[in-house]
Amino acid sequence: MKKLLALTLTLAMAWTLAACGNTQTSAPAETAAAEETAAVQDGASEETAAESEETAAAGSEEAASGETADSDLAYVQGKGTLVIGITEFEPMDYQDADGEWIGFDADMAKAFAESLGVEAEFVVIEWDNKVLELDGKTIDCVWNGMTLNDEVLSAMECSNAYCNNAQVVIVPAEKADQYQDVDSLSDLTFAVEAGSAGESQVAALGLGYTAVTAQSDALMEVAAGTSDAAVIDSLMAAAMVGEGTGYADLTYTIGLNSEEYGVGFRKGSDLAAALNDFFAASYVDGTMQACAETYGVQAALIEQ
């Protein structure tokens, strides 16, 4: 009996020791597993944070790239040229004997291009297509004695006004005394530049007209007798008709309105603000007035 009791106690102690041994062995294993899980989670967190930083950096780069891409100033400086859409329009844009583009607008455009560190390039356009030319990037601006009307202001980013102007009636000098008021114009057939302020004025008065490519063409129509009269800009009329000009037999009579000139860029272009700054500086230092005097338009200049 004593032997049986001793054997039972021995077996119970052995089982207890075995159980304790198993408990001590499993605890380190569970701790190791927990540490491994935490390490994996930490690694994942670090990887996610790194990816977030990379995404943020990429977003910043894209934003910066987008800002550059949207800048007309950066675009023009990148290609090295400011392409200026014009028509033949003395005293604003016309060619000298050597084929060089000169005039008040041309000279100011060249000076502005120089201030940007680029070359000025002049391209003759059809006036009626000026917005299409701008939006298609075949030109960068329209700088050609352009009237700041509602249509232009809604389609372009425009500079501040820099010159006063009016639309005037051109007739043969020998008939000028017959056309001294609007009522006297009703039976005349006019030649006007397509898409111009002159066309708008004639259309508003309900007068008959033929649209031509440029204001200079309208003068040719009157000189040739194929049109009775033309409506063109007063600044052009002062330079191109009357005694001492190529159209000595023509003259201008009445003015149909008053208006202002500005320069047009693509809608939203930052070049308009850059030009306004240039105009202001040029007016303050006197170079704008000096240029205007060269071409006889100083009386029309608007203070900047």
Long-range contacts (C-beta under 8 A, 24 or more apart in sequence): 70-268, 71-270, 72-140, 72-265, 72-266, 72-269, 72-270, 72-271, 73-116, 73-269, 73-270, 73-271, 73-274, 76-116, 76-118, 76-140, 76-271, 77-116, 77-117, 77-118, 79-118, 80-118, 80-119, 81-113, 81-118, 81-119, 81-120, 81-121, 81-140, 82-109, 82-112, 82-113, 82-116, 82-118, 82-119, 82-120, 82-121, 82-140, 82-141, 83-121, 83-123, 83-138, 83-139, 83-140, 83-141, 84-109, 84-120, 84-121, 84-122, 84-123, 84-139, 84-140, 84-141, 84-142, 84-143, 84-144, 85-123, 85-125, 85-130, 85-133, 85-134, 85-139, 85-141, 85-142, 85-143, 85-144, 86-122, 86-123, 86-124, 86-125, 86-142, 86-143, 86-144, 87-124, 87-125, 87-127, 87-144, 87-193, 87-213, 87-214, 87-215, 87-216, 88-124, 88-214, 88-216, 89-144, 89-145, 89-214, 89-215, 89-216, 89-233, 89-236, 90-236, 90-239, 90-240, 91-235, 91-236, 91-238, 91-239, 91-295, 91-296, 91-297, 92-144, 92-145, 92-235, 92-236, 92-295, 92-297, 93-122, 93-143, 93-144, 93-145, 103-295, 104-163, 104-291, 104-292, 104-294, 104-295, 104-297, 105-143, 105-144, 105-145, 107-291, 107-294, 107-295, 108-143, 108-282, 108-288, 108-291, 109-141, 109-143, 111-278, 111-282, 111-287, 111-291, 112-275, 112-278, 115-278, 116-274, 126-194, 126-213, 127-193, 127-194, 127-195, 127-196, 127-213, 127-214, 128-194, 128-195, 128-211, 129-195, 130-195, 130-264, 131-155, 131-156, 134-264, 134-265, 134-266, 135-266, 137-266, 140-265, 140-266, 140-271, 141-263, 141-264, 141-265, 141-271, 142-263, 142-264, 143-263, 143-264, 145-233, 145-235, 145-236, 145-261, 146-261, 146-262, 146-263, 146-264, 147-196, 147-197, 147-259, 147-260, 147-261, 148-259, 148-260, 148-261, 148-262, 149-197, 149-200, 149-259, 152-262, 152-264, 155-264, 155-267, 156-264, 156-265, 156-266, 156-267, 157-264, 157-265, 157-266, 157-267, 157-268, 157-269, 157-271, 157-272, 158-262, 158-263, 158-264, 158-265, 158-272, 159-262, 159-263, 159-264, 159-265, 159-272, 159-275, 159-276, 159-279, 160-262, 160-276, 160-279, 160-302, 160-304, 161-260, 161-261, 161-262, 161-302, 162-260, 162-261, 162-262, 162-263, 162-279, 162-288, 162-301, 162-302, 162-304, 163-235, 163-260, 163-261, 163-297, 163-300, 163-301, 163-302, 164-258, 164-259, 164-260, 164-261, 164-300, 164-301, 164-302, 165-233, 165-234, 165-235, 165-258, 165-259, 165-260, 165-261, 165-300, 166-233, 166-234, 166-255, 166-256, 166-257, 166-258, 166-259, 167-197, 167-198, 167-201, 167-231, 167-232, 167-233, 167-234, 167-255, 167-256, 167-257, 167-259, 168-231, 168-232, 168-233, 168-234, 168-237, 168-252, 168-253, 168-254, 168-255, 168-256, 169-229, 169-230, 169-231, 169-252, 169-253, 169-254, 169-255, 169-256, 170-218, 170-219, 170-222, 170-229, 170-230, 170-231, 170-232, 170-237, 170-241, 170-250, 170-251, 170-252, 170-253, 171-222, 171-228, 171-229, 171-250, 171-251, 171-252, 171-253, 172-222, 172-249, 172-250, 172-251, 173-242, 173-248, 173-249, 173-250, 173-251, 174-249, 176-251, 176-253, 179-229, 179-253, 179-254, 180-253, 180-254, 181-254, 182-254, 182-256, 185-229, 188-228, 188-229, 189-227, 189-228, 189-229, 190-218, 190-227, 190-228, 190-229, 190-230, 190-231, 191-217, 191-218, 191-221, 191-222, 191-226, 191-227, 191-229, 191-230, 192-218, 192-230, 192-231, 192-232, 193-217, 193-218, 193-232, 197-233, 197-257, 197-259, 198-230, 198-231, 198-232, 198-233, 199-231, 201-231, 201-256, 201-257, 202-231, 205-256, 216-240, 219-247, 219-250, 222-250, 223-247, 223-249, 223-250, 231-256, 235-297, 235-300, 238-296, 239-295, 239-296, 260-302, 276-304, 279-304, 280-304
